[in-house]
């Protein structure tokens, strides 16, 4: 029998992490762990710290205090007012495990779809171009866009661009895949195609996934655990059925009532 994610050792662990932007504290003595293979949905009001968690994991944001451990590699700040500057070696090690899909696609407009997917594996992972191209075509086939490999981002719909972005993130062979509100920039009729790709990844792969989303039904369907964020802390967390059917905290109930 497959071991449940919650029983496995943490792949990701935040210990006492504090993140401030000037005088604004976004994460306050934040503790959080995610097991290998676990799918975790992060929900909560805007500005509650959800996306900051992802950006710290992707090493896009430094933090002022605490420790982050990812796949056995730690970097930390033990105190003080200045932002922590991780060494480039540490950053490369951490980034090698993580892929991220942003709200706004972030594709290179001057590159074809195929080049968008294969460029980083060639330049960062050092894969031979032929191998990277073969892998890119496989991933584009998986997201339903092999027939668009010679197109440019401007020739694609928003939903297609986001599917390319997912293929590009997967091309780096990450252990952790982060989604930062991946459908928020899409027209409503395009949301379903992107959620369908993410749903397929969640059900078919052992990837560890963190998903910041306002799509509550989707979070309920694909996640092993739902975490409700409020004012830089996780106020409540649990399995999706309990969180959406019988939340315990008044603030969680208030939030869910406003979005469902």
Secondary structure, DSSP 8 states (H G I E B T S, - for coil): ----GGGS-EEEEEEEEEEEETTEEEEEEEEEEEETT-EEEEEESTTSSHHHHHHHHTTSS--SEEEEEETTEEEEE-S-SS-----HHHHHHHHTTEEEE-TT----TTSBHHHHHHHHHHHTS---HHHHHHHHHHHHHHTT-GGGTTSBGGGS-HHHHHHHHHHHHHHT--SEEEEESTTTTS-HHHHHHHHHHHHHHHHH---EEEEE-S-HHHHHHH-SEEEEEETTEEEEEE-HHHHHHS--SHHHHHHHHHH-
